Amino acid sequence: MTGKVIIDLKQLSFAWPGQAKPALSIDAFRLNAGERLFVYGPSGCGKSTLLSLLAGVVVPQQGVVEIAGQRIEKLSAAKRDHFRADHIGLVFQQFNLLPYLNVLDNVTLACDFSHQRVTNLKQAQVSALDEAKRLLSRLLLPESLWTKSVMNLSIGQQQRVAVARALIGAPDLIIADEPTSALDRESRDQFLQLLMAETEQSGSSLVFVSHDDSLKSHFDRHLHLPTLNQAVSTVEPSAVEGANP
Ligand SMILES: Nc1ncnc2c1ncn2[C@@H]1O[C@H](COP(=O)(O)OP(=O)(O)OP(=O)(O)O)[C@@H](O)[C@H]1O
């Protein structure tokens, strides 16, 4: 852990277009480099909205969203896209894999859009292709599938490809939205252990959203979002639990 702050939110307020009331209102929140955060709370409490703000898909009407030292709410949409490709690995419920590319090409594609990820791989003295193979092996995706179209894969296998794509080139932050929803309990625990091991190795911070709070034990920090989000009424005493609240 370097002590670097990866997420710094201040006086944040965000309302979806056409909505009078904010969906998210956060006074202050920080996540340090290497920390792994589990975000939970009931449907509608703002989990996906928070991830969209962290990824720079949307920007707040008020306040600061600083990711790895960059105030992304001040960037143009094009610069936010560029920043996201360089610094953030996304694993969303829809994996957004490209059906006309094979598995390896879907993983290395993340490097085609990011000078930063290529630089990180060069520093680690590994090619994008070799790193894609290493990640897919670690994520237990059979080698016989690597040159197949992602359309031939099961949902659980596609999830692994999406995770390898997020991790390649060691971005500062991995954002995962319900990535285990399609897995059975045994595969889910195995998947989480691998995700933890890989983020630890790369030094990436992790923000992981789920309805399923039985997954909490895998994480260093837990965030009950309705408690932090002042746009949602709540009775919980403390929003952030864990090693470094
Ligand atoms: N694209 C959108 N346009 C307008 N309102 C939205 C949009 N997305 C979410 N909302 C609203 O913002 C609030 C927070 O929704 P959000 O999807 O962030 O919650 P969530 O905790 O992720 O829920 P779930 O667990 O069901 O995915 C809700 O009131 C929702 O209706």
The ligand as an SDF file (V2000), in Angstrom:
LIG
                    3D

 31 33  0  0  0  0  0  0  0  0999 V2000
  -30.4820    6.3830  -15.9950 N   0  0  0  0  0  0  0  0  0  0  0  0
  -31.2810    6.8100  -15.0170 C   0  0  0  0  0  0  0  0  0  0  0  0
  -32.1670    7.8110  -15.2290 N   0  0  0  0  0  0  0  0  0  0  0  0
  -32.9730    8.2680  -14.2550 C   0  0  0  0  0  0  0  0  0  0  0  0
  -32.9790    7.7860  -12.9880 N   0  0  0  0  0  0  0  0  0  0  0  0
  -32.1160    6.7960  -12.7130 C   0  0  0  0  0  0  0  0  0  0  0  0
  -31.2410    6.2510  -13.7090 C   0  0  0  0  0  0  0  0  0  0  0  0
  -30.4960    5.2700  -13.1250 N   0  0  0  0  0  0  0  0  0  0  0  0
  -30.9080    5.2110  -11.8420 C   0  0  0  0  0  0  0  0  0  0  0  0
  -31.8620    6.1180  -11.5870 N   0  0  0  0  0  0  0  0  0  0  0  0
  -32.5230    6.3600  -10.2830 C   0  0  0  0  0  0  0  0  0  0  0  0
  -31.4960    6.6570   -9.3260 O   0  0  0  0  0  0  0  0  0  0  0  0
  -31.7790    6.0190   -8.0790 C   0  0  0  0  0  0  0  0  0  0  0  0
  -30.6130    5.1130   -7.7100 C   0  0  0  0  0  0  0  0  0  0  0  0
  -30.5650    4.0440   -8.6560 O   0  0  0  0  0  0  0  0  0  0  0  0
  -29.3380    3.0500   -8.8070 P   0  0  0  0  0  0  0  0  0  0  0  0
  -29.5420    2.2570  -10.0730 O   0  0  0  0  0  0  0  0  0  0  0  0
  -28.0700    3.8020   -8.6650 O   0  0  0  0  0  0  0  0  0  0  0  0
  -29.5580    2.1290   -7.5240 O   0  0  0  0  0  0  0  0  0  0  0  0
  -28.9060    0.7170   -7.1810 P   0  0  0  0  0  0  0  0  0  0  0  0
  -28.6020    0.7530   -5.7230 O   0  0  0  0  0  0  0  0  0  0  0  0
  -27.7600    0.4480   -8.1180 O   0  0  0  0  0  0  0  0  0  0  0  0
  -30.0910   -0.2710   -7.4920 O   0  0  0  0  0  0  0  0  0  0  0  0
  -30.0450   -1.8190   -7.9850 P   0  0  0  0  0  0  0  0  0  0  0  0
  -29.4330   -2.5750   -6.8420 O   0  0  0  0  0  0  0  0  0  0  0  0
  -31.4830   -2.1440   -8.2140 O   0  0  0  0  0  0  0  0  0  0  0  0
  -29.2180   -1.8720   -9.2440 O   0  0  0  0  0  0  0  0  0  0  0  0
  -33.0930    5.2800   -8.2570 C   0  0  0  0  0  0  0  0  0  0  0  0
  -34.1360    6.0950   -7.7430 O   0  0  0  0  0  0  0  0  0  0  0  0
  -33.2310    5.1180   -9.7520 C   0  0  0  0  0  0  0  0  0  0  0  0
  -34.5700    5.0890  -10.1550 O   0  0  0  0  0  0  0  0  0  0  0  0
  1  2  1  0
  2  3  1  0
  2  7  2  0
  3  4  2  0
  4  5  1  0
  5  6  2  0
  6  7  1  0
  6 10  1  0
  7  8  1  0
  8  9  2  0
  9 10  1  0
 10 11  1  0
 11 12  1  0
 11 30  1  0
 12 13  1  0
 13 14  1  0
 13 28  1  0
 14 15  1  0
 15 16  1  0
 16 17  2  0
 16 18  1  0
 16 19  1  0
 19 20  1  0
 20 21  2  0
 20 22  1  0
 20 23  1  0
 23 24  1  0
 24 25  2  0
 24 26  1  0
 24 27  1  0
 28 29  1  0
 28 30  1  0
 30 31  1  0
M  END
$$$$
